[in-house]
């Protein structure tokens, strides 16, 4: 609406009819057939379906103008061209049930900064009846949390070929063993039914590691439940806390007319020039802003989730795009076999690495880990 006030000859027809799954199935087909929208919502997980064949690269002068505001955009280029850029960053964070926290006699002073401190807190939050856990002190069924711990141990997820993984390393085995000890020895977790988010929302778990999207899910699906967040704990000496993933700007359909593409690029530039729009986005979907001028924005300071992740987002690494099979295996192999079935860490981690080796010949996009600012702190 604000853009149309300035450019009254421009009209927007916004299609809200497709759900998430349908959109990613139909949008690339429509774009390839020349019937797709001029501006398309985009997620980096679908890079190979859209870039470079269906997306128009940003003009060089637009890239140069944005670079000073959004920092290092080089890792987001594909074959030397920029098609989208990060509007905000997300990462993992610890969610906790504030009532359970208080009932256990815990205060803000007990917020754990290390994994040893987290173990202590988790035991205090666990509730049992007749030898069975009724409330998990910490929900541990997260393969993505394990990936984060690999970084804390100072290791890259992928080898320098950007295709095959190296999770079967001593630090990762130690991290996986720690989480298994919390389950077997501390007895702070028994999965039961449902997903981790549902267990937390149903107050069957007092704490859970999840990415910031969970805040929106809780607000939309759970009533009468006060929750809070705190930064993911770290091992002593850790220089990298976790990975991150940006929410990126829309892409412009390369098959639209030159006139329409010019207007679409101007609209994206208009959006990115506004601190107000980007602050609203960060506040609504819980993102750490990537635009430098938003660092001290009052709206950001007032949002507990955004403020928390913003305190350590500079200690996270963007991996880039990974194959959908490897993405799914974080749950099917790492979470299920390591944290649900409690199988031998070295064997399970090697199984994951072996899968990446089998997938590598058919993988076209390499990861971006080694281009990260913190690459020098990993091996």
C-alpha positions as CSV (number, residue, x, y, z in Angstrom):
1,X,0.0,0.0,0.0
2,X,2.8,2.4,0.8
3,X,4.5,1.7,-2.5
4,X,1.2,2.2,-4.4
5,X,0.8,5.6,-2.8
6,X,3.9,6.7,-4.6
7,X,3.4,4.6,-7.7
8,X,-0.3,4.7,-8.3
9,X,0.0,3.0,-11.7
10,X,1.3,-0.2,-10.0
11,X,-1.2,-2.9,-8.9
12,X,-0.5,-5.9,-6.8
13,X,-2.5,-9.2,-7.1
14,X,-1.4,-11.3,-4.1
15,X,-2.2,-15.0,-4.2
16,X,-2.7,-16.4,-0.7
17,X,-4.5,-19.6,-1.8
18,X,-1.5,-22.1,-1.6
19,X,-0.2,-23.7,1.5
20,X,3.5,-24.3,2.1
21,X,3.8,-27.7,0.4
22,X,1.6,-26.9,-2.5
23,X,3.4,-23.6,-3.2
24,X,6.8,-25.3,-3.6
25,X,5.4,-27.9,-5.9
26,X,3.4,-25.5,-8.1
27,X,5.4,-22.3,-8.1
28,X,8.5,-23.6,-10.1
29,X,6.2,-25.4,-12.6
30,X,4.2,-22.2,-13.1
31,X,7.3,-20.1,-13.4
32,X,8.8,-22.4,-16.0
33,X,5.6,-22.4,-18.0
34,X,5.5,-18.6,-18.0
35,X,2.4,-18.4,-15.8
36,X,4.1,-17.8,-12.5
37,X,3.9,-14.7,-10.4
38,X,6.2,-11.8,-11.1
39,X,7.5,-11.7,-7.5
40,X,7.8,-15.1,-5.7
41,X,8.3,-16.0,-2.1
42,X,11.5,-17.8,-1.7
43,X,13.4,-20.1,0.7
44,X,17.0,-21.1,0.3
45,X,16.1,-24.8,0.7
46,X,14.6,-24.6,-2.8
47,X,17.6,-22.9,-4.5
48,X,18.1,-25.5,-7.1
49,X,14.5,-25.4,-8.3
50,X,14.6,-21.6,-8.9
51,X,18.1,-20.3,-9.3
52,X,19.4,-19.5,-11.8
53,X,16.9,-20.6,-14.4
54,X,13.7,-19.1,-13.0
55,X,15.0,-16.1,-11.1
56,X,16.3,-12.7,-12.3
57,X,19.6,-11.6,-10.7
58,X,19.6,-8.3,-8.9
59,X,21.1,-5.5,-10.9
60,X,24.8,-4.8,-10.0
61,X,24.0,-1.2,-8.8
62,X,21.3,-2.6,-6.5
63,X,23.7,-5.1,-5.1
64,X,26.4,-2.4,-4.5
65,X,23.9,-0.1,-2.8
66,X,22.6,-2.9,-0.5
67,X,26.0,-4.3,0.4
68,X,26.9,-1.5,2.8
69,X,23.7,-1.9,4.7
70,X,23.5,-5.7,4.9
71,X,27.2,-6.6,5.3
72,X,28.9,-9.5,3.5
73,X,26.6,-10.7,0.8
74,X,29.2,-12.7,-1.2
75,X,28.2,-16.1,0.3
76,X,24.7,-15.5,-1.0
77,X,25.8,-15.2,-4.6
78,X,25.2,-18.0,-7.1
79,X,27.8,-18.1,-9.9
80,X,28.8,-14.5,-9.1
81,X,25.2,-13.1,-9.1
82,X,22.9,-12.1,-6.3
83,X,19.3,-13.3,-6.6
84,X,18.1,-12.8,-3.0
85,X,19.5,-11.6,0.3
86,X,18.9,-12.2,4.0
87,X,16.2,-10.0,5.5
88,X,16.7,-11.5,9.0
89,X,18.5,-14.5,10.6
90,X,17.1,-17.3,12.7
91,X,18.9,-19.8,14.9
92,X,18.3,-22.3,17.8
93,X,17.3,-21.1,21.2
94,X,16.1,-22.7,24.5
95,X,12.4,-22.3,25.2
96,X,11.3,-22.9,28.8
97,X,8.0,-23.0,30.8
98,X,8.0,-20.1,33.1
99,X,5.6,-21.5,35.6
100,X,7.5,-24.8,35.9
101,X,10.7,-22.9,36.2
102,X,9.3,-20.9,39.2
103,X,7.6,-24.0,40.8
104,X,11.0,-25.7,40.8
105,X,12.4,-22.8,42.8
106,X,14.5,-21.4,39.9
107,X,15.1,-17.8,39.1
108,X,16.7,-15.7,36.4
109,X,20.0,-16.3,38.2
110,X,19.7,-20.1,37.3
111,X,19.6,-19.5,33.5
112,X,22.2,-22.0,32.4
113,X,25.2,-20.9,30.3
114,X,26.9,-24.2,30.1
115,X,25.7,-27.8,29.4
116,X,26.7,-28.9,32.9
117,X,24.5,-26.1,34.3
118,X,21.7,-27.2,32.0
119,X,21.9,-30.8,33.2
120,X,21.5,-29.5,36.8
121,X,18.5,-27.4,35.9
122,X,16.9,-30.2,33.8
123,X,17.0,-32.5,36.7
124,X,15.2,-30.0,38.9
125,X,12.5,-29.5,36.3
126,X,11.9,-33.2,35.7
127,X,8.8,-34.7,37.4
128,X,8.1,-38.4,37.9
129,X,5.4,-40.6,39.4
130,X,5.8,-44.3,40.2
131,X,9.2,-44.4,38.5
132,X,7.8,-42.9,35.2
133,X,8.6,-39.4,33.9
134,X,5.5,-37.2,33.7
135,X,7.3,-34.0,32.8
136,X,10.5,-34.0,30.8
137,X,13.0,-31.6,32.4
138,X,14.5,-31.2,28.9
139,X,13.1,-32.4,25.6
140,X,16.1,-33.9,23.9
141,X,14.7,-35.3,20.6
142,X,16.5,-32.9,18.3
143,X,19.0,-33.8,15.7
144,X,19.5,-30.2,14.9
145,X,20.6,-29.5,18.4
146,X,23.3,-32.1,17.9
147,X,24.5,-30.4,14.7
148,X,24.8,-27.2,16.8
149,X,26.9,-29.0,19.4
150,X,29.2,-30.2,16.6
151,X,30.0,-26.5,15.9
152,X,30.5,-25.9,19.6
153,X,33.1,-28.6,19.6
154,X,35.0,-26.7,16.8
155,X,34.1,-28.8,13.8
156,X,32.7,-28.1,10.4
157,X,29.6,-30.1,9.5
158,X,31.0,-30.7,6.0
159,X,34.4,-31.5,4.6
160,X,36.2,-29.0,2.4
161,X,34.5,-30.5,-0.7
162,X,31.2,-28.9,0.5
163,X,29.3,-32.1,-0.2
164,X,30.3,-34.9,2.3
165,X,29.9,-34.6,6.0
166,X,32.3,-35.3,8.8
167,X,30.1,-35.8,11.9
168,X,31.8,-38.9,13.1
169,X,34.5,-37.0,15.0
170,X,35.6,-37.2,18.6
171,X,33.9,-34.0,19.6
172,X,30.6,-35.0,18.1
173,X,30.8,-38.4,19.7
174,X,31.4,-36.7,23.1
175,X,28.5,-34.4,22.5
176,X,26.1,-37.2,21.5
177,X,27.2,-39.2,24.6
178,X,26.4,-36.2,26.8
179,X,22.8,-36.1,25.6
180,X,22.5,-39.8,25.9
181,X,23.8,-39.6,29.5
182,X,21.1,-37.0,30.3
183,X,18.5,-39.5,29.1
184,X,20.0,-42.7,30.6
185,X,21.7,-41.5,33.7
186,X,20.0,-38.2,34.6
187,X,16.6,-39.5,33.4
188,X,15.3,-36.1,32.4
189,X,13.6,-37.2,29.1
190,X,11.2,-39.8,28.0
191,X,9.8,-39.0,24.5
192,X,6.3,-40.4,24.8
193,X,4.1,-39.4,21.8
194,X,3.9,-36.4,19.6
195,X,6.6,-34.0,18.4
196,X,8.9,-32.0,20.6
197,X,6.9,-28.8,20.0
198,X,3.7,-30.5,20.9
199,X,5.2,-31.9,24.1
200,X,6.4,-28.5,25.1
201,X,3.1,-26.9,24.1
202,X,1.1,-29.6,26.1
203,X,3.4,-28.9,29.1
204,X,4.9,-32.4,29.0
205,X,8.4,-30.9,28.7
206,X,9.7,-28.0,30.7
207,X,12.4,-27.0,28.2
208,X,13.1,-27.6,24.6
209,X,15.7,-26.5,22.0
210,X,14.1,-25.2,18.9
211,X,14.4,-22.5,16.3
212,X,12.6,-19.2,16.7
213,X,9.6,-20.3,14.5
214,X,8.3,-22.2,17.6
215,X,7.4,-18.8,19.2
216,X,4.9,-18.2,16.4
217,X,3.6,-21.8,16.6
218,X,3.0,-21.4,20.3
219,X,1.2,-18.2,19.9
220,X,-1.1,-19.7,17.3
221,X,-1.7,-23.1,18.9
222,X,-1.4,-22.8,22.7
223,X,-3.4,-20.8,25.1
224,X,-2.8,-19.8,28.8
225,X,0.9,-20.7,28.7
226,X,3.7,-18.4,29.6
227,X,7.0,-19.3,28.1
228,X,10.4,-17.7,27.8
229,X,13.7,-18.2,26.1
230,X,17.4,-18.1,26.8
231,X,20.5,-18.5,24.7
232,X,21.6,-22.0,23.8
233,X,24.2,-23.1,26.4
234,X,27.8,-23.7,25.3
235,X,30.8,-25.9,26.0
236,X,33.7,-24.1,27.7
237,X,35.8,-22.3,25.1
238,X,33.3,-22.6,22.3
239,X,33.7,-19.9,19.7
240,X,30.8,-21.0,17.5
241,X,27.4,-21.6,19.2
242,X,25.2,-23.0,16.4
243,X,24.3,-22.6,12.7
244,X,21.9,-20.0,11.4
245,X,19.6,-19.7,8.5
246,X,18.2,-16.5,7.0
247,X,14.8,-15.6,5.9
248,X,15.5,-14.2,2.5
249,X,13.8,-11.6,0.2
250,X,11.5,-12.6,-2.6
251,X,12.9,-13.4,-6.0
252,X,11.9,-11.9,-9.3
253,X,10.5,-14.1,-12.1
254,X,13.1,-14.1,-14.9
255,X,10.3,-14.8,-17.4
256,X,8.3,-11.7,-16.7
257,X,8.6,-8.7,-19.1
258,X,11.6,-6.3,-18.7
259,X,9.2,-3.6,-17.7
260,X,7.6,-5.7,-14.9
261,X,11.0,-7.0,-13.7
262,X,12.2,-3.4,-13.3
263,X,9.2,-2.5,-11.2
264,X,9.6,-5.7,-9.1
265,X,13.2,-4.9,-8.4
266,X,12.3,-1.3,-7.5
267,X,9.6,-2.7,-5.1
268,X,12.2,-5.0,-3.4
269,X,14.6,-2.1,-3.0
270,X,11.8,0.0,-1.6
271,X,11.1,-2.7,1.0
272,X,14.7,-3.2,2.0
273,X,15.3,0.6,2.3
274,X,12.8,0.8,5.2
275,X,13.9,0.0,8.7
276,X,10.3,0.0,9.8
277,X,9.3,-2.8,7.5
278,X,12.3,-5.0,8.4
279,X,11.9,-4.4,12.1
280,X,8.2,-5.4,11.8
281,X,9.3,-8.6,10.0
282,X,11.9,-9.4,12.7
283,X,9.4,-8.7,15.5
284,X,6.6,-10.8,13.9
285,X,8.5,-13.9,12.9
286,X,11.4,-13.7,15.5
287,X,14.4,-12.9,13.4
288,X,17.7,-11.3,14.3
289,X,17.9,-8.3,11.9
290,X,20.6,-8.4,9.2
291,X,20.4,-4.7,8.4
292,X,23.0,-2.8,10.4
293,X,20.8,0.2,11.2
294,X,18.4,-2.1,13.1
295,X,20.9,-3.1,15.8
296,X,19.4,-0.9,18.5
297,X,15.8,-0.6,17.2
298,X,13.3,-0.3,20.2
299,X,11.0,-2.9,18.6
300,X,13.8,-5.4,18.6
301,X,14.9,-4.6,22.1
302,X,11.3,-5.3,23.4
303,X,11.1,-8.7,21.8
304,X,12.5,-11.4,24.2
305,X,13.1,-14.0,21.5
306,X,14.8,-11.6,19.0
307,X,16.8,-9.9,21.8
308,X,18.1,-13.3,22.9
309,X,19.2,-14.7,19.6
310,X,20.6,-11.3,18.6
311,X,23.0,-11.6,21.5
312,X,24.8,-14.5,19.8
313,X,23.8,-14.6,16.2
314,X,27.3,-13.4,15.3
315,X,28.6,-16.6,16.8
316,X,26.6,-18.8,14.4
317,X,27.5,-20.1,10.9
318,X,25.4,-20.2,7.8
319,X,25.8,-23.6,6.2
320,X,24.1,-22.8,2.9
321,X,21.9,-25.2,1.0
322,X,22.0,-28.9,1.8
323,X,20.2,-31.7,0.1
324,X,16.7,-32.6,1.2
325,X,17.8,-36.1,2.0
326,X,20.5,-35.0,4.3
327,X,18.2,-32.5,5.9
328,X,15.6,-35.3,6.6
329,X,18.3,-37.6,7.9
330,X,19.0,-35.1,10.7
331,X,15.7,-36.4,12.2
332,X,15.6,-40.0,10.8
333,X,19.2,-40.8,11.7
334,X,20.6,-38.4,14.3
335,X,17.5,-37.7,16.3
336,X,15.8,-41.1,16.1
337,X,18.7,-43.4,16.3
338,X,20.9,-41.4,18.7
339,X,18.4,-39.8,21.0
340,X,15.3,-42.1,20.8
341,X,16.9,-45.5,20.2
342,X,20.1,-44.6,22.0
343,X,22.4,-46.4,19.6
344,X,26.1,-46.2,19.6
345,X,27.1,-42.6,18.7
346,X,30.1,-43.5,16.5
347,X,28.1,-46.0,14.4
348,X,25.2,-43.7,13.9
349,X,27.3,-40.7,13.0
350,X,29.2,-42.8,10.5
351,X,25.9,-43.9,9.0
352,X,25.0,-40.2,8.4
353,X,28.5,-39.6,6.9
354,X,28.1,-42.6,4.6
355,X,24.7,-41.3,3.4
356,X,26.3,-38.0,2.5
357,X,29.0,-39.8,0.5
358,X,26.3,-41.7,-1.5
359,X,24.4,-38.5,-2.2
360,X,27.4,-36.4,-3.1
361,X,27.7,-37.4,-6.8
362,X,24.1,-36.1,-7.5
363,X,24.4,-33.0,-5.4
364,X,25.0,-29.8,-7.5
365,X,25.2,-27.1,-4.9
366,X,28.1,-27.0,-2.4
367,X,27.7,-25.7,1.2
368,X,28.9,-22.3,2.3
369,X,30.4,-23.1,5.7
370,X,34.0,-22.4,4.7
371,X,33.0,-18.9,3.5
372,X,31.6,-18.0,6.9
373,X,33.2,-15.3,9.0
374,X,33.9,-17.8,11.7
375,X,35.4,-20.4,9.4
376,X,38.8,-19.9,11.0
377,X,37.4,-21.1,14.4
378,X,36.4,-24.5,12.9
379,X,38.3,-27.5,11.6
